[in-house]
Amino acid sequence: MADLGNTQYFEVQTDAPTGVKEVLACVYEALQEKGYNPVNQIVGYIMSGDPTYVTSYNNARSLIMKVERDELVEELLNSYILNRGWEQQ
């Protein structure tokens, strides 16, 4: 039976980033903070699918595994195209 004399606390945790851009930004930052080369590590993950290329620091590994690898490639390519000033078709 619950103790009705005390107030119970309920805390809703904020969701982890779900957008591909946000996930990449969080993973990039975590890799950089741990002293890894983020570009090399993310490419290794995309090419192999092996999540150990990404640190578990700040939940980066779990985050990147929630996004399909083809979505990561698509986001990176779109960003590259936009930064180059090329038009998307």
N, C-alpha and C positions, 0 to 999 in steps of 0.2 A: 504494500500500500504506500502511496506517495505521501511525503511529509508536506502537509498543507501549510505549515508555518513558515516555510522558506520559499523565496521566489526562485523559480527555475529559469535557467538561461538557455536561450536558443540562439545560435549564431549561424547565419547563412554565409558560407564561404563564397567568395566571388569566383566565377568560372575562369579557368585558364583561357588565354587567348585562343580564339578559334579561327580567325582569319589567317590565310597563308602568310600575308605580309607580317602580321603580328608574331606569328610563330617563328618565321625566319629571323625577325629582329631579336626576339628573346633568345633563340638558339645561338645566333651570331654573338650576342653580348656575353652569354654564358661561356662560350668557347674562348672568346677573347680574354675574359676575366681569368680563366684557368690557364692561360698562356699558350693556347693552341692557335694554329693558323685557321681561322674560321672557314675561309674559302676552301682550303684543301680538305678539311674535315667534312664539310657539307657535300662537296663533290664526291668524296669517298662514300658517304652514305647514299647519295642518289645513285651512284653507279653500281654499288654492291647490294644495297638494301640492308647492310649490316648496321644495326643501331649502335654498336659499340664505337663507331666513328664519332658519335656525339656524346659529350659528357652528360652524366646524370645530374651535375651541379645545376641548381635552380630548376630542376625538373625538365631540363632541356630535352633529354632523350624521350621522355614520355610525350612531350609536346610534339616533337617532330614526327613521332610514330603515329600521331592522330591525323596527319595529313598524308595523302597519297603522294608518292614520289613524282608522278607525272604532273600533279598540281604544283609541286615545287618548281619543276622545270618550266612549266608554263608561266608561273609568276616571275621567275628570274628572266626568262626570255622577253616577256612583256615589258618588264622594267628596263631591260637593255635597249629594246627597240624605242621605247618612249624617250629614254635619255639620249639616244642618238639622233632623235628628231625625225625618225622614219615614221611613215604612216602605217597604221595597222590595217590589214585588209580583212 
